[in-house]
Amino acid sequence: MKDRESHEQSESRMSGNDQVRVEIEIFLQALDSYPARFAANPKVTFEEHQASLMAPASGQRGPALEQ
């Protein structure tokens, strides 16, 4: 019984690690692409830009890159 609980916790931790990896990748992508987005729209904040990249990953529709 403990072995099964340990295995379930391990799977949960792995999916959590995978989620963190995805968030890190999106953050790095946002860092790389923000200067071009800001040049096109100086009113957009980094947080808005990053959120627009994260929204498709969560299945939601984010704002267009060129606003």
Secondary structure, 3 states (H helix, E strand, C coil): CHHHHHHHHHHHHHHHHHHHHHHHHHHHHHHHHHHHHHHHCCCCCHHHHHHHHHHHHCCCCCCCCCC
